Amino acid sequence: MPWSGLIRLAALAALWRFLQSTQHFDGLRLGALTLGLAAVLALPASLTARWSATVPPRAARLLTAALLVWIAVAPIDLLRSWQDAAHFRDFRSTVLDIGDNTRCAASALLRGDNPYRLRCQRTEIVHEPSRGVVRRADGAVTLRGVPYRYGYPYFPLMAAAFVPATPFLDGVTSLRVTLLAALALTLLASASLLRSLLPTGNRALAFCAVWAALLCNPVLGFQLFEECSTDLVIAPALLWSFAAFARRRYGLSGALAAATFGMKLFPGALLVASLGVALYDRPEARRRFAVGVALVTALVFTPALLAGATDFASATLLFYAVAHDVERSALAGWIPSALRPAWYALGAALVAWSLRSARRGDASSALRAFVLADLAFLAFNKMSHLNYFEPLGPALMVASLVQRDPDGPDPS
């Protein structure tokens, strides 16, 4: 592993710590900061390393030992955060709507109910007669004429991830335990991805460096145990999808990519796109990947659509497209409405340009393409909340250590 990879990772970890410690959780303080921060984060992930000297064995051992000490301290901070959050049992007093909504949906699934027909959305819809998009009459709400029941706003696998703990623990504790398990799985998945992408030398140092970077977040425990932000559960499947791709297990990679899509539209759609572009010139591998994506997508979405396609569409896609309006948490909220279509078009072009770099076909290029595309999407999105960065963070840290494969993909 080259020194340059460690330097890039250290820079990213410092920026990540700044992002998490100085900003409001619900959104960045200034929309302009969204764009600037995304650009700064993209630099270490996109630049090709010129200084490729490997870390000497003695230095690697010393650095590994120092990072292990840092990692050992992290559980102490998490335990303290858990204790601080233990007295919060009222969802309205601390837990964000994303946690409250998911707890409601997980409970509904356990009872055999449809979370897209029940009220599993805490956010109130604003009635705007002038726009004619959201209408309220006789207690009923419609979005572009489609009935809206305040159903669960995320995709089925997000709620399903929280089902195992729900029958055994109270609402808030079940969320906290699931998110702690997600953190542990994220660390394991990042190690698996690094093992797939890095040569044997200095792997231990790479594992420790990435784990320390992920755990350096000073408000990690607050996010997981008080705010109960659910997006971290996406990260393990996302990382393992790239690991399976690197090991040429394309069907499994497609299945895992579809699983992330089955939790939230983004970053799942960008993950599927980046891996699909990487397989553009490899028909057999592309077929296996597509079969994996199709099977899992059908398994996840068919029950929800059969239970009520209109309810599902209005609770998820229409809610975010219509009712969740532009905010000043993103730069789009500071731009005059007449210029926003051009702003979104520029963002879409940057996302497409970022995905194009996956055409090299190797896993490291696909990972880097995904990271850059997600950063561009978040920078140009109509809102930018810190929970959106949770699945991106682990991929960003791993990408900073991995060099481009000069030989491209294996033709097999």
C-alpha positions in Angstrom: 0.0 0.0 0.0 1.5 3.4 -1.0 2.1 6.3 1.4 -0.1 8.4 -0.9 -3.2 6.3 -0.1 -2.7 6.8 3.7 -2.3 10.5 3.1 -5.5 10.7 1.1 -7.3 8.7 3.7 -6.1 10.9 6.5 -7.2 14.0 4.6 -10.7 12.4 4.1 -11.0 11.4 7.7 -10.2 15.0 8.8 -12.8 16.4 6.4 -15.3 13.7 7.5 -14.7 14.7 11.1 -15.2 18.4 10.3 -18.4 17.6 8.4 -19.9 15.6 11.2 -18.9 17.8 14.1 -19.7 21.3 12.8 -22.9 20.8 11.0 -26.6 20.4 12.0 -27.6 16.8 11.5 -30.8 17.6 9.6 -29.0 19.6 7.0 -25.8 21.6 6.3 -25.8 25.1 7.7 -25.3 26.8 4.4 -26.3 25.4 1.0 -23.1 26.6 -0.5 -21.2 24.4 1.8 -22.8 21.3 0.3 -21.3 22.0 -3.1 -17.9 23.0 -1.7 -17.6 20.1 0.7 -18.6 17.6 -2.0 -15.9 19.0 -4.3 -13.2 18.8 -1.6 -14.2 15.3 -0.7 -14.0 14.3 -4.4 -10.5 15.4 -4.9 -8.7 12.7 -2.9 -11.0 10.1 -4.3 -10.4 11.0 -7.9 -6.8 12.0 -8.2 -4.3 9.3 -9.4 -1.5 8.9 -6.9 1.9 10.0 -8.1 3.8 9.1 -4.9 3.6 5.3 -5.0 6.3 4.3 -2.5 5.0 1.6 -0.2 5.0 1.9 3.5 8.1 0.3 5.0 7.4 -2.7 7.2 8.6 -1.1 10.5 6.6 2.1 9.8 3.6 -0.1 8.9 3.7 -2.0 12.2 4.0 1.3 14.2 1.1 2.9 12.4 -1.0 -0.3 12.8 -0.4 -0.4 16.5 -1.3 3.3 16.9 -4.5 2.9 14.9 -5.5 -0.2 16.9 -5.3 2.0 20.1 -7.6 4.5 18.4 -10.0 1.8 17.3 -10.0 0.4 20.9 -11.1 3.7 22.3 -14.1 4.0 19.9 -16.3 1.5 21.8 -15.8 3.5 24.9 -17.2 6.6 23.2 -20.1 4.6 21.7 -20.9 3.1 25.2 -21.0 6.6 26.6 -23.3 7.8 23.8 -25.6 4.8 24.4 -25.8 5.7 28.1 -26.5 9.4 27.3 -29.2 8.3 24.9 -30.8 5.7 27.3 -33.1 8.2 28.9 -34.7 9.1 25.6 -37.6 6.9 25.0 -40.0 9.3 23.4 -39.6 9.3 19.6 -40.8 12.9 19.3 -38.1 14.3 21.7 -35.0 13.0 20.0 -35.4 10.4 17.2 -35.5 11.8 13.7 -38.5 11.1 11.5 -36.5 8.6 9.6 -36.1 6.4 12.6 -39.7 6.9 13.8 -41.1 6.1 10.3 -38.9 2.9 10.1 -40.0 1.7 13.5 -43.6 2.1 12.5 -43.0 0.2 9.2 -41.1 -2.7 10.9 -43.9 -3.1 13.4 -46.5 -3.1 10.6 -44.6 -5.8 8.7 -44.5 -8.0 11.8 -48.3 -7.7 12.1 -48.8 -8.5 8.5 -50.0 -4.9 7.7 -49.0 -2.8 4.7 -46.8 0.1 5.9 -47.5 2.0 2.7 -51.2 2.1 3.5 -50.8 2.9 7.2 -49.6 6.3 8.6 -45.8 5.7 8.9 -44.7 9.2 7.9 -44.3 11.8 10.6 -43.7 14.7 8.3 -46.8 16.8 7.6 -47.7 17.6 4.0 -47.9 21.3 3.2 -51.1 22.3 1.3 -50.2 24.6 -1.6 -53.3 25.5 -3.6 -51.3 27.9 -5.8 -49.2 25.0 -7.2 -52.1 22.6 -7.6 -49.7 19.7 -6.7 -50.7 19.0 -3.1 -54.4 19.2 -2.3 -56.4 18.6 0.9 -60.1 18.2 0.9 -62.4 16.6 3.5 -59.4 15.3 5.4 -57.9 13.5 2.4 -54.6 14.5 0.7 -53.7 13.9 -2.9 -50.4 14.4 -4.7 -51.0 15.2 -8.3 -54.4 13.6 -8.0 -53.1 10.4 -6.4 -54.4 9.6 -2.9 -51.7 10.0 -0.2 -52.1 8.2 3.1 -48.8 9.2 4.8 -47.3 5.8 4.2 -43.8 4.7 4.8 -41.5 6.8 2.6 -38.6 4.4 2.0 -38.4 1.1 0.1 -39.3 -2.3 1.8 -35.8 -3.6 2.7 -35.1 -0.6 4.8 -38.0 -1.5 7.1 -37.2 -5.2 6.8 -33.7 -4.6 8.1 -35.2 -3.5 11.5 -37.7 -6.3 11.8 -35.4 -8.9 13.6 -35.0 -6.7 16.7 -38.5 -5.3 16.8 -40.3 -8.2 18.6 -37.7 -8.5 21.3 -36.9 -4.8 22.2 -38.9 -1.6 22.7 -39.1 0.8 19.8 -36.1 3.0 20.4 -33.8 0.2 21.7 -34.6 -2.0 18.6 -33.5 0.9 16.4 -30.2 1.4 18.4 -29.4 -2.3 18.4 -30.0 -2.7 14.7 -27.8 0.4 13.9 -25.0 -1.0 16.2 -25.1 -4.2 14.2 -25.1 -2.3 11.0 -21.9 -0.5 12.2 -20.2 -3.8 13.0 -21.2 -5.2 9.6 -20.0 -2.1 7.8 -16.5 -2.5 9.4 -16.5 -6.2 8.3 -17.7 -5.3 4.8 -15.0 -2.6 4.4 -12.3 -5.1 5.4 -13.7 -7.6 2.9 -13.7 -5.0 0.1 -10.1 -3.9 0.9 -9.0 -7.6 0.9 -10.5 -7.9 -2.6 -8.9 -4.8 -4.0 -5.5 -4.6 -2.3 -2.4 -6.9 -2.6 -1.4 -8.8 0.5 1.2 -6.3 1.6 0.2 -3.9 4.5 -3.4 -5.2 4.4 -3.6 -5.0 8.2 -2.6 -1.3 8.1 -5.2 -0.6 5.5 -7.9 -2.3 7.5 -7.0 -0.4 10.6 -6.7 2.9 8.7 -10.2 2.6 7.2 -11.7 1.5 10.5 -10.1 4.4 12.4 -11.3 6.8 9.7 -14.9 5.5 9.9 -14.9 5.6 13.7 -13.3 9.1 14.0 -16.7 10.7 13.7 -17.1 12.6 17.0 -20.9 12.4 16.9 -21.3 8.8 15.6 -22.9 7.6 18.8 -25.3 10.6 18.8 -26.4 9.8 15.2 -26.9 6.1 15.9 -28.4 6.1 19.4 -30.2 9.5 19.8 -31.1 10.5 16.3 -31.4 6.8 15.1 -30.5 7.6 11.6 -31.3 4.5 9.5 -29.2 5.0 6.4 -26.1 3.2 7.8 -27.9 -0.1 7.2 -27.3 0.4 3.5 -23.5 0.5 3.8 -22.8 -3.3 4.3 -24.7 -4.5 1.2 -23.1 -1.6 -0.8 -19.5 -2.5 0.1 -20.1 -6.3 -0.3 -21.5 -5.7 -3.7 -18.2 -4.2 -4.8 -16.3 -7.0 -3.1 -18.3 -9.6 -5.0 -17.7 -7.7 -8.2 -14.0 -7.7 -7.6 -14.1 -11.5 -7.1 -16.0 -11.9 -10.4 -19.2 -13.1 -8.6 -21.3 -10.9 -10.8 -24.7 -12.5 -9.9 -24.1 -11.9 -6.2 -22.9 -8.4 -6.9 -26.1 -7.6 -8.7 -28.2 -9.1 -6.0 -26.5 -7.0 -3.3 -26.7 -3.9 -5.4 -30.4 -4.5 -5.8 -30.7 -4.9 -2.1 -29.3 -1.4 -1.6 -31.8 -0.1 -4.2 -34.5 -2.0 -2.2 -33.7 0.2 0.8 -33.6 3.6 -0.8 -33.6 4.9 -4.4 -30.4 6.7 -3.8 -27.6 5.7 -3.5 -29.0 2.3 -4.8 -29.6 3.5 -8.3 -26.1 5.0 -8.6 -24.6 1.7 -7.3 -26.5 -0.4 -9.9 -25.5 2.2 -12.6 -21.8 2.2 -11.8 -21.5 -1.5 -11.8 -23.6 -1.8 -14.9 -21.4 0.6 -16.7 -18.3 -1.3 -15.6 -19.7 -4.4 -17.3 -20.7 -2.6 -20.5 -18.1 -4.5 -22.7 -18.5 -7.9 -21.0 -21.8 -9.5 -22.1 -21.7 -12.7 -20.1 -20.7 -11.0 -16.8 -23.3 -8.3 -17.6 -26.0 -10.9 -18.0 -25.2 -12.6 -14.6 -25.2 -9.2 -13.0 -28.6 -8.2 -14.5 -30.1 -11.5 -13.4 -29.0 -10.9 -9.9 -30.5 -7.4 -10.0 -33.7 -8.5 -11.5 -34.4 -11.4 -9.1 -33.8 -9.4 -5.9 -35.7 -6.3 -7.3 -38.7 -8.6 -8.1 -38.6 -10.2 -4.6 -38.4 -6.9 -2.8 -40.9 -4.8 -4.8 -43.5 -7.3 -6.0 -45.2 -7.8 -2.6 -45.4 -4.0 -2.0 -46.9 -3.5 -5.5 -49.4 -6.3 -5.2 -50.5 -5.0 -1.8 -51.3 -1.6 -3.3 -49.3 -0.1 -6.2 -50.9 3.4 -5.8 -50.2 3.5 -2.0 -46.6 2.5 -2.6 -46.0 5.0 -5.4 -47.6 7.9 -3.5 -45.8 7.1 -0.2 -42.3 6.9 -1.8 -41.7 8.3 -5.3 -44.4 10.9 -5.3 -43.7 12.1 -1.8 -40.1 12.9 -2.6 -40.7 14.2 -6.1 -43.7 16.4 -5.2 -44.2 17.0 -1.5 -40.6 17.1 -0.3 -39.7 20.5 -1.7 -36.4 22.3 -2.3 -34.6 23.2 0.9 -31.8 25.6 1.8 -29.9 22.7 3.2 -28.6 22.4 -0.4 -27.3 25.0 -2.8 -30.4 24.5 -4.9 -32.4 26.2 -2.2 -30.5 29.4 -2.7 -30.8 29.5 -6.5 -33.8 31.3 -8.1 -36.5 28.9 -9.1 -36.1 29.9 -12.8 -32.5 28.7 -12.8 -33.0 25.5 -11.0 -33.8 23.4 -14.1 -30.3 24.3 -15.5 -28.8 23.6 -12.1 -30.3 20.1 -12.0 -29.3 19.5 -15.6 -25.7 20.4 -14.8 -25.8 18.0 -11.8 -27.2 15.2 -14.0 -24.4 15.8 -16.5 -21.7 15.6 -13.8 -23.3 12.4 -12.4 -23.3 10.9 -15.9 -19.7 12.0 -16.5 -18.6 10.4 -13.2 -20.3 7.1 -14.0 -18.6 7.0 -17.4 -15.3 6.5 -15.7 -16.4 3.0 -14.6 -16.0 2.0 -18.3 -12.5 0.8 -17.4 -14.2 -2.3 -16.1 -12.3 -3.0 -12.9 -13.8 -2.9 -9.4 -11.6 0.0 -8.2 -12.7 2.2 -11.1 -16.3 1.3 -10.5 -16.0 2.1 -6.8 -14.4 5.5 -7.6 -17.1 6.2 -10.2 -19.8 5.5 -7.7 -18.2 7.7 -5.1 -17.9 10.7 -7.5 -21.4 10.2 -8.9 -22.9 10.1 -5.4 -21.0 13.2 -4.4 -22.2 15.1 -7.5 -25.7 13.9 -6.8 -25.7 15.1 -3.2 -24.1 18.5 -4.2 -26.8 19.2 -6.8 -29.7 17.6 -5.0 -32.7 19.7 -3.8 -31.8 18.9 -0.2 -28.7 17.6 1.5 -29.0 16.0 4.9 -26.2 14.4 6.8 -27.8 11.0 6.8 -27.4 10.9 3.1 -23.6 10.7 3.6 -23.7 7.7 5.8 -23.6 4.9 3.1 -21.2 7.0 1.1 -18.6 7.5 3.9 -17.3 3.9 4.0 -17.0 3.7 0.2 -15.3 7.0 0.1 -12.7 5.9 2.7 -12.0 2.6 0.9 -11.7 4.3 -2.5 -9.0 6.7 -1.1 -6.7 3.7 -0.5 -7.2 1.9 -3.8 -5.2 2.6 -6.9 -6.6 2.3 -10.4 -5.8 -1.1 -12.0 -3.4 -0.2 -14.9 -4.2 -3.5 -16.7 -8.0 -3.1 -16.5 -10.3 -6.0 -15.9 -9.5 -9.6 -16.2 -10.9 -10.7 -19.6 -12.5 -13.8 -18.0 
